[in-house]
Amino acid sequence: MVELFQTIPSEPGLWDSITLDAVGQSSGISIPVQLQPVAHANMARRNTVHVYEGELQAYDADVFAISGVVEYRDAAWNYEQPASLPDEYRPERISVLRDAQIRVSVPRASSFHPENHMRLPVCQRTDEPGRWVQPATLPFAAEAHGQPLYGGKVWLPYRCRLRSYTYSAFLQCLDDYRPFSPETTGKYTVHWFGDTNSRRALKKITSLGQWCSGIMASRPQCLCDDSGEAFPRFTGQNTVRDTLLELNDEDGGWSVRENGMVKNRGIQNSLAQVYYHRWEGLTQYNSGRWQDVFKPSALGLYPQANLVVISIGNMDVSFTQFLEYTRQLNELVVLLQSAYDEQHIVLRMPQYFCCRAPSGNPPRRMQKDRNRLYGDYARRLFELHFGSRLHVWDVSGIAETLPLEQRRDVAG
């Protein structure tokens, strides 16, 4: 029954889930258009005409055509209320006027012109907007400058340029420069709270980029659900919740303590260390109360943090209703303020999801608008309480700007 579906309280007028893109006809650049309900009292009503508006910001010379789909109507995108999820994913293509195109020109002197890209300052943030570009259209060798490639395209931020580091150089940087650290002595230490996505990031770091690189990336153990894979450098599975990793620039990293038990291994000349707590977000699926992880008695078992990484949203979107999530998130902020009163906080946003119905057992209630709204709420709350100490790690935006067919491959 459609009436079982309700909008999320923070967006009472968002009844429809719409994917809308402006696509460059020559470049293939895809720009997502974020639609918002127009400001009108009737938008909160179900049985009325719903109108949305959005702003397009295009910085590349091209003719952009509009295309999109309606994924869900009548709030069926928000899977909180019904006992079961929608049975099928059947998007409806949006009809667009044939002459609804936008022509963009970019002066050669503009900082957005490709010829000036390598003159831009090096990026200092991890949430810079950008676009995916065909390397052949660029006046410089993208690979030579270490720009990330995916599906034959290169990622270019608009207002800054990326700089490539080897994994070894990255670990040496932690020791040399101690980024965002209030402490100047002792081994650089990161406290990292995250789910399986964080575990896969740590696999890359501890293997110096060798895990699932190149041709290996298509193997089953390298895909999203790698929970059954044995990884010798650290366990990181459901049975191991707390891991202390030692890192250096020659060996990568090894866990030296798991669930409080010292492992019979180590590395020489450790440059940095990571205390990693694997959790299921702020949900009931953790092995205990997630709040207990931040007690002084628990954190005191590990070296003091120079930097804190908090990865939330993926499990929360899947298994927690929005209002309960906001309550849990407020409690998390209070605990972080008490446990880390000086340290900088890195907030890792929820992953990108689109283009298919949710799945899993129990079913994961992931959907692009749910993921976005959960992430946006966390970002605003953390910005309010941590101010300049907050750094946002946006893992969703870089995926959302891929062409739609490639988004289907990376989402989920």
N, C-alpha and C positions, 0 to 999 in steps of 0.2 A: 504494500500500500504506500503510494508516494508520500502521503502526508506524514509518514513516520520519519522522513528525513527533515532535518532542521538546519538552518544556517548556524554558523559559529557566532557567539555573542559579540565578538570584536568586529564582525562584518555582517550585520543583520540584513544588508541588501544584496549580498553575494549569493544569489540563487543559482546561477549558472556557471559552470566551469568552461572557460573559453581559452583556447590556445590561438594566439594571433601573432603572425610574424610579418616583417617587411623583408623581402628577399631581393638582393641585388641581382639584376638580370645578367650582368656581365661578370661580376666578381663572385657571385654565389654567397656573399656575406648575408648572414641571417641575423636579424635584430628582433628579439622578442618585445612585444608591446604589452606592458602590464595594464590590464583593464581594471577600472574601479567603478562601482555603482555610482551613478550621478547622485548629487545631494538633493534628494527629494523624499518627503515623508512616505510616499506611496511605495518606495523601493523596499521597505520592510515588509510589505504585504506579499503573500504568495501569489494570489490570483489577480495579477495585474501585468501590464507590459513592463518589462525590465530593460532599462537603458544603461549602457556602460560607456565610459570614455577612457581614453588613454593618450599618452604623449609619446611621440616617436622622436628619438634623438639619433640622427644619422650624421656621421662625420666622414664618410667615404664617398668619393665621386662615383655615382652610378644612378641608374633608374631602378627604383625599388617598387616592387609589386606586393600587394597585400594578399595574404592567404591565411587560412585558419580553419579550425574545427570547433564545434561545440561538443565537449566531451560528455557533460551531464547537464540535465535540467532539473528544476524543482528541488535543488539542494541535495540531489542524489550523490554528489561528490563528497559529501560529509557523512561518513559511515558510522556515526556515533549512535544514532537512535535505533535503527532497525536491528532485528535479531540476526539477520543474515545480510551479506554483502550483495550488491547487484550481480545478477547471474552472468551478464555479458557486458563487454565493452564495445559499444557501437557508436563511434563519433559521427557527427553530422557535418559535412563540409559546408563552410559558410559561402554564400553567394556574394561575389564582389563585382562591382561594376568594371567593365572591361577597361575603361580609361582611368580607373582609380590607381594611378601611379604617381610616384613622388620622384622628381628629378633633383639630384644633389650635386652641386659643384664645389670643389675645394681649391682655393687659391694655392699656387705653388709655394707661397711664403708661409702658409699656415702650418702650425705644428702638427696638424692632423694629416698633412700630405705624407705619403710613404717615403719620399726622399728625405724627409726630416726626422724620421722615426728614430734613427740611431743617435740623434742629437738630444733626444729627450733625457731627462734625469733618470737614474736607476730607481725602480719602484721601491717604496718603503712600506707599502701596505700589502695585505694579502686578500683584499677585496676590491681591487681596481677593476672597473668595467673595461671590456675590450671586445674583440671580434676574432673569428677564425678566417684566415686569408689564404688563398692559394700562393705558395711560395714563388711560383713562376711569375707572378704579377709584381713582385717586390724588386726594388732597385738594389738590394743587398742580399747576400747569401744568408738566409735565415738560420740554417743549420750551423753555419760557421760561427754565428753569434750565440749559439746555445738556446735558441728559441724552441719551446716545446712543440712537437708535432703530434697530430692525431688524425688518422684517416686521410692523410695526404695534405692536411692543412696546418698552418702555423698560427699560434695564439699571440696576438699583439694587443696589449693594453692601449688605451687611447692617450693617456696623459703621461705615461712613463714607459720605460723599456725594462725588460727582464734581463737579469744577468745570470749566467749559468755557473753553477758550482758542482764539482764532483762531490760524492758523498764523503770522501776523505777530507776535502777542503771544508765541507760543512761542519764536520766534527771538530776539526782544528779551529774553526771560527768560534765554536762554543767556548773552547778553552782560552783562546786569545782575547776575544772581545766581550764575552759574558753578556750577551744581549739582554737588555731590559732588567739587568740584575741590580738590586740594591746592595748586594754583597760583593766585595772585591777579593775575598780570600776563599780558600777551600775549593773542592771539586765542583764544577758547574753541575747543578742538579735540576732536572725537570720532574715535576709531579704531573702525571698524565692519567686522566680518568676518561675512558672511552670504551666503545663497543668493538665489534669485529672489524669495522672499518679502520679503527685506530690500530688494531693488531696487524692488519695488512700494511699500514704505513710503517710500523715498527719493523716488520719483516724486511722492507726495503732498506731501512736505515742500518739494521744489524747485519745485513748481508752486503753492505756497500753497493746496493743497487742491483745485485745479481739475482735476487728472488724474482722469478716470473718475468724476466726481461726478454725482449726480442721474440724469438720463435716460441719460447715457452709460454707466452701470455695466453695462448689458445688452449692450453692443456686444462683438463677439468679441475685440477687442484689449484689453478690460478684464477678461477672464476670467483664470483661473489661469495658463494657458500663454500669456503675452504675449511670448514670446522673439523672435518675428518682427516685433514692432512697433518702428518707428522712434520714438525719443523724443528731441527735439532738445536737451534740457537736459543730458543725458549719455547715453553709449552703454550701458554696463552689460551688454553681451551677452557671449557666450563669448569673443569676440576681445579684449575689454577686461577685464582682471582688476583693475587698480589705477587708482583714480580719486580725484582731489582735488577736492572740491566747495566752492565759496565760497557763503555764504548771507547774505542780508539780509532785512529785514522788508518791503521794497517789491517786489523782483524775484523773491524766492524763492531759487533757486540755479542755478548753472551749473558744469559741470566746467571747471576751468582747466588740468588736466593728466590725461592718460590714458595708461597704460602708459609713463610717464616722458616723454611728449611734451607740450610746452606748447601749449595751444590758443589760438587767436587770438581770445579773448573773455574777458570778466570782468565783475564787477559793482562798483558803487561802494559805498563805506562798508560793507564786509563785516563782519558781526557775529560770525560763527562759521564754522567749516569742518569738513568731514568727509572723512577718508581712508577710502575704502570699498574693501575687497578682496572681490571676488566669488569665493566658493569653493563646492565641492561637499562641504562638511562635512569629515570626517576620512576621506575615502574615496580610492580609487585614481583617481577620475574628475577630479581636479584637473589643471591644465595642468602642474604640477610637484609636488614634495613640499610638502605643506601646511606642514610644519615650517619650511621655508625662509622663510616669510613673517615669522616672528618673529625672524629673525637681526638683530643690530644693523645690519648693512650694508643690510638691506632697510628696516627701520623708520626708519633714519637719513635716508632720502630724504624723509621727511615730517615736519611739525611734531610736537612732542611732544604726547602725548595728555593731556587732562584727564579723559576718561571713555572706557571701552572697552565696546563692545557685541559679544557673542559669540552668534551664532545657529547652533546645531547641532541635529542630531537628524533632520531631514527626510530628508536624503540618507543619513545613517548607518543609519536604520531600513530604508531601501530597499535598500541595497547592502552592508551590513556585518553579519557575525554578531555576536551580543551580546558574546561574550568578546573578540573582536578590538576591538570598540568600546570596551570598558572599558580595554584596554591603550592604545589611541590617546588616550582621554580622560585617562588618567593622564599621558601624555606632554604633552598640551596644558596641563594644570595646571602642570607644571614649567616649561614655556616661558613661560606667562603670569606666573608668579611672578618669573621672571628679567627679563622685558621690562617689566612693569608692577608694580613693588614697592610703589607708593603709591596708584595710581589705583583708583577704584571700578570694579567689573565688573558689567555688565548681562547676565544670561544669558537669552537669548530661547529659550523652550521650543519643542518640536516642535509643529507644527500639529495640529489635531484631525482625526481620520479615523474614519469609520464607515460602516456601512450598505451597503457594496458590496465586491466583490472588487477586488484590486489590478489595475493595468493598466500599460501602457507598454512601451517597447522600448529597453533591456532592462527586464524587469518590475520594478516598484517594490514591494517587499515591505512595504508599509504596512498596518497594521491597528491598531485602537484600543488593544489591550493592548500590542502592541509599542511603539507611540508613547509610551504612558504609562510603561512600564518603562524605556525608554531615557531619557526625560525625567527620571523620578524618580531614576535613578542619577546623572545629571549634576548634578541639583540637590543631592543629598546630598554628592557629592564636592566641589562648589564651596563649599557651606556649610562643610564641614570645613576647607578650605584658605584661604578668603577671609573667612569670618566676617562681620563687620559691613560689610565692603567690598562684599558681594554684594547685588545687587538682581535679583529674579526677574521677568521679563516673561512672564506666563502668557497665551499666546494661545489655549490650548486650553480652559481652564475656562469662559470666557465663551461658547464655542460649545457645550460639552457640556450647558449648562443650557437650551439652546433646546428647544422641543418636537421630538420625534423626526423629524417630517416636514421641519422646517426644518433640522435637523442634516444630513439627506441633501443638502440644497441647498448648504450651506457647506463640507461636509467634502471633503477631497481637494485 
